[in-house]
């Protein structure tokens, strides 16, 4: 019998691949959350502490595709990329409106902008996949791009993954202040300029969680005609938080096992932590519980530290360890009768004490500080939330001067439903030059403050009175096709234009 010969490269022969640059786009139309609280009667101090300061909305003539294309074009021009080197263009989103095409739409829009600038188009041999898994779609696109570069690309080829989304929630819901819109494009290369990424050191986890967060198509949601818009998710807030906590800790545990790490020691030595961020408090809560779970799985000294927090909460270490080391099946809480129950009641009680500790300030707040101020202005960007924080964090670190070369930072992605990835990045020497090209300040500038009337109109895709057009250097939807005859059809297809 003839045996096939494997030509796959060995792990030792794989080239170093990773992140070389980032570019951010935010629509100019901004909702100030303090003003929003005045419009709605919400408590500003609570919203500021838990959520942030503001968020952006798409304006007339803008779409997920125009945001993605603008971010990609900004990346190409900021880093002087020869478009002919781009052999992979991945799109991560949960806001796509075309169920047939995805990243190829972005490629076509970008090519038109490149032509306007006198630049060559993206390579005809470019792969154009789209990835969807709630807010983790961009991370899946990133991982696939890295695999492409390591095993299937020419030496001089590069890859771009762009994450673009809009987050809308029902008026009056707990999610309404956590809305947002934006896009982030990531440049990935061999011998990267910012950080190497070895996926063999990452951890992943997934589990089906039913009613955590879903966007069922209106035609599938019910027969009574009251189905919500596809843009408005079905979600359960308390349960969603438990799902987030459980899945990221499981991804972390997978990474610990794979790398044979001592969990708490690893956390204490990280130079930075960046996570999926639907609102300001969520990653802080998630990472705090990751640390507490690490103590539970740690050394006697780690148990002593955990015991001190338990004592402060009036709990016995034994009971807390029992909950953490044998946690319940989170999916069993996804029913109407249990949806408001706390999945980790003892751990959440200990968390309140831990928040007052020096360890919380050193190992939770400090490594999550870089870029956090800018993120308070962005709202929830779904797939783009984690890449946006990476962009803001690297840009701030380059400006403030900490030497990250040779250090490890951690990116933790999450997508409801559920799945999570823990991906370490090792910062390379000379990273500052690439980080200084990340123009987060420019993306936040020149915003247009919306009135209550304009906010409500944009939510309904109407054209508010007195709203200025998008800025120059962006793509817009020029028109939407309406023909549906036998000779020619373009009904619902968007046509795009680059505004120079």
N, C-alpha and C positions, 0 to 999 in steps of 0.2 A: 504494500500500500504506500502511495506517495503522500508524505506528510507536508502540509503547507508550511512555508518558511515565513516566520514573523519578521517584518521589516520595521516594526514599531521601535522608536528610539528608547534606549534604557533611561531610567530616571536620572542617572548621572550625566547623560549626554544632552539632556534638555537645556535649551538656552535660558538665561535669566530673562524674565518678562515682568512687566508691571506697569505702573502709572507714570505718565510723563507730563500730563497737564490737564487742566479743567477750565471750563468756561460756563458762565451762568447767565441765564436770561430770566427776567421777571417782567410781567406786564406792568406798565406804569400806573395802573389804576389801583390805588391803595385805600383800604378800609382801616382807619385808626380805631383800635379796639376800645380806647377810652370813649371816643365818640359813639362807637357802636353800643357801649354800655348805656350811654345817655339815651340813645334811640330806643333801646329794648328794656331798660330798667334792670339790667344785670349789674352785679356787684363788681365794680372796677378793680378793687384791691384783690379780690379773689381771682378774677380773670387775668390780671397782670402777673400774679404769682404763679398760677397754674399753666396759663396758655402762652402769653407773650404780649407784644405791643401792637402788632398789625399784621395784615395779610393782603395779598393781591388777588384781583379778579381779571379774567379775560374780558377784553373790550370788544366792541363791534369790529368785525373783520379779522378777528384773531381766533386761532384754534390750537389744539394740541400740536398739530403738525407745523403750524407757523412758528410756535415757540421752539419746537425741537430744531427746526431748520435754522432759526436765528442763532440758537446756542451753538450748533455745529459750525456755522459760518464764522462766528466769533472765535471759536477754537482754532479754526484753520488760519485765520488772519493773525490772531494773537501769537501763535507759535510758529508762524511761517511754514506751515505744512504744505508740501507739494501735493495737491489733491490726487495726483496719479499714484501716490504711495498708499492711498487708502484702499485696502483690499477687503475690508470688513466694516460694515456700518450696521450696528445693532440698535434696535429701539426697544426700550422698556417702558411700558405704559399700562394703565388700566383705564385710560380715557379715549382709546382709539374709536373712531366712528366709522371706519371701513372694515368690514369683516372679511375682505379679500386681500387687500394690500396693506402694507404697514411701512416698514423702513424704506421701501422703494419710493414711497411718496416723498419722504424726507430727502432722499437722494436727488430726486427730480427737482424739488424746490431749491435745494442747495446749488445744484448745477446751474440753475437759471441765475442765481445770485453771483456765482463765480464768473459766469459769462459777462454779467454786467460790470464786474470788476476787472475784466480782461484776463482772467485766470483760467487754466484748463479745467475740465470737469473731473469729477471723481472717476477712478479707474472703472472701465467697463467690466472688468473681472471681479468687481467688488461683490461680496456676499451681503445680503440685506435681510436678515431675520428679524422678526419681532418676538418679544417675550412678554408673557402675561402670567403673573401670579401675584395679584394685589400689589402691595408696595415692594415686593421682592423681585419683580420682573427685571428691574435694572441690574440687580446683583446677578441674576441668572445670565443676563446678557454679558455682563462683565466676565463671569467665569468662562463662558463659552468663547469670548474673544481671546482670553488668555490661553485657552487650550488651542485655539486656532494659531496664535502666534508661536506657541511652543512646538507645535507638531505639523502644521499644515501651511505655513506661509513662507514667502520668499524672505531673504535676509533683510531687505530694505523696506519691507511692507510694514504698515502700521494699521491699527484698528481704532475705530471710534465707537463708543457706546453712548447713546444719548437717552436720557430719561426725561420724560415730559408728561405732566399730568395737571389736572384741575380737580380740586377737592371741593365739593358742595354738599351741604347737609340741610335737612329740612329746617325751615324756620321754626324757632322756638325749641329746637332740640339741643342736647348738651354738646353736640358736635358743631353747632353753627359758628361759634367763635374760632374753631380750629380749621377754617376753610383756607384755601390758597390756590395758587397757580404758578407754574414756572417750569423751567427746563435746565438741565445740566448736561454738558457734553464732556466725556472723558477720553483723553488720548492715551492709548496703550501701545507699548512698543517693546521690542527686545532692547536690552541694556537701557532700562528706563531712567528718566531724569529726576523723578521724584521718589519713587519707592518700588522695590521689587515685591512681587506677590507669588508665593509658592503655594498653590492650592493643595499640595500634599500635606500642608500643615494646618489646613482649615478644618472646621467642624460644621456639620449640617444636621438638620432635624426636620421632620415634617409629620403632621397628623391632621386628619380631617376633623374640623370643629364646627360644622353645620352652620349655626346661626351667629357666629362670631361677627362677621362682616361680609356681606354679599351684595352683588348688584344684579339681581335676576332681570332678564329682559322683560319689559312691560307686557309683551304678548304672552309670556310664560308665567307671569306672576299671579294671575287670577282672572276669573271670568266676569267679574262684576264691574269692569271698566274703571276701577279706582286704583289701578296699579301705578306706582310712582314712576317718575322719569328714570331712565337708565343712569343718569348722573347722580341720583340721590340713593345712597346705600341703605340697606337694611342692616342695622347693627344693634348690639346690646352692650352698653358702655362698661359696666362692672365686669361682665363676663369677658369682654374683649381685652381688658387689662390683665386678667388672669391668664388668658391665652398667650398674650405677649410675653408675660413673665415666664410662663412655663416653657415656651418654645425656645426663647433665647438661652435660658439656662441649660436646656437639653443640647442645643448646638454647642454651647461652651463646654459641656461635659464630654461631648464627642471630640472636641479639639484637645481637651486635657488628656484623654485616653490615647489619642493618636500621637501626641507629642510627649507622653509620659511626664506631664507637668504636675507640680504641686500647686493646686488651684489658687489658694490665697497668696502664695509667694509670687505666682505669675501676675496676678492682678496688681499687687503692690509695686511691681517693677515696670509697669507699662508707662510709656512716655505720653500716651494720649489714647482716648477712647471716643469713637464716633459711632452713633447708633441711628437706627431709624427713629425719626422724631416727629410724631404727629402733633405734639405740643410740648411745651418746655418741661413739664413735670414727668411725662411718661418715661423718657430714657433715664432720668435720675432715679425714679422708682425701680425700673427694671434692673439697672446696674447695681443699685443698693442690694437688691435681693440676690443678684448673682454673687455678690460678695458674701452675703450671709450664708447662702448655700455652700459657697466655697469653704467657709469656716466649719460648717457642719460636716463636710467631707475631709477635713484637714487633720492636723496634728493635735496632740493634747494641748499645746499652747493656743492653737486656734479655737479649740473647744472652750478653753478658759476665757478667751475674749468673747466668744458668743455667750457664754454663761453670764458674763457681766451685763450684757444687754438684756438677757432674759430676766435677770434679777431686777433690773431697773423697770421692767414691764410687769413685774409681779408674776412671772412664769418660771417654771422649772425647766432646766436645760433638757432633761430627759423627754419631756412632752414635746418640746420644740424640735428636737432631733427626730422624734418619731414621725412628726408631720413632714419634715424635710427629707428624711431618708426613705420614706415610703409614702410619697405624695399620692393623692387621689387621682382618679381618672378625670381629667378636666372636662372631657367631652360629656361626661355624665351630668354636668351642671348646665348643659345647653338645652334645657327644657323649661317650659313656662313655670313649672312648680319650683325650680331651683335657680332660676337665672339671676336672682338678686342675692344669692348666697355668696359669701366670701370663700374662695377655694383654699386659700392659705391664711386662715384667720390668725393663727399664732404667729406666723412669720410677719404678717402685716402689723401686728401689735408690737413685735420686737423692732420693726423698722422705725416706728415712731421714736423709740429710745435711741436707736443707732444714728438717726439724723442729727442728734445733739453731740455726737462723739467727734473726737479728733480724727479717728480713722475715716469717718464719713467725709470730712473736709479734705483729707489727704488722698484717699483712694477712690472717691466718687466725684466730688466737686472739682478738685484740682485737675485731674486728667481730662475732664469734660469741659474745661473752661474755654479753650481755644475755639474761637468762632461762635461761641454761644450767644454773644450779644447780637451779632448779625442775624443769627437764626431766629431771634425773637421778632424780627421784621418780616419773615418769609411765610409764616403760617405753615400749613400742612401741604407738602408737595408730593405726597405719595411716593412713587418710585424715585423721585428726584430729591427726597428729603435727606437721605444718607449721603449721596454725592454732594449735595449743597453744603452740608456740614463739613465734609472733607475739604471742599473748596475754601470755605470760610476759615477753617482751622489752619490749613497750610498757609493761606494768605496772611492771617494774623501772626502766625509763628514766624514767618519770614520778615514781617515788619517789626516784631518785638525782639527778635534776636536769640531765642533759645537754640542751642545747637542740638538738632535732632539726628544728625548723621550717625548711622549705625544703630539707632534706637528703634524699638518696635512700637508701632501704634496698632490699634485694633479697630476694625470696622465690623459692626454687628448689624446685619440686615434682617428684616422681618417682613413677612407678608401674611395678612390675615387668611385664615382658612385651614391650616396654618403651616408655615414653613419659616425657617430661620437659618442664617449662615453666620459663622464667626470666622473672619478672614484677617490674618495678620499681615501687616505691611512693614517692611524694613526700609527705613529712610536711607537714601544713598548719599554719598558725599557730593556736595555741590547742589543739593536739592533747592537751595534758596533761589537760584536763578530762575528755575521753572515756576516756583511758587509765586514769585513776584509778578509773573504774567497773569495771574488769576485776578481778574478785576471785579472783585466783589463790591467794592465801593461804587464803581461805575454802574453796576447792575441795580444798586439800591437808590441811586441819585435820580433826581428829576421826576419824582413820583407825583401823581395827581390825586389830591385828597378828594374822596368821594363824599357827596352829601347822602343823607338817608334815602332820598328819592332816587338818586343815581344808583346807589347800592341795590335797592330793590328792583330797579329796572334791569340792571345787568344780570341779576340772578335769573331773571326771566328771559334773557337773551334779547331784550329790547334795546333800543338806542336812546340813551338818556339825553335830555336837553343840556346843551352847554358842555358836552364832553369833548375835549381835544382829541385829535387823531393820534395813533401811535407815533413814536419817534422815528426819525430816519435811521437807516441801517437795519431795518427789520422787514420781515416778510408779512404780508397780509393776504387775506382771502379777497380776491378781486371780485369774484362772482361765484354763484352756485348754479350748476346746470339745471335746466328745467324740461328739456326735451325727452319725450318717451315714445316717439313714433316708431314706425317700422323701418324708416330709412336711417334714422340717427337717434341714438339715446345717450343722454348724459345727466339724467335726472339725479340730483343729489350729489353730483361730483363737484368738488371744489376746484376752482382755478385760482392760481396764486400769482402774486406780484411782489417784487422787491422794491422797497421804498428807499431810494438813495438820498 
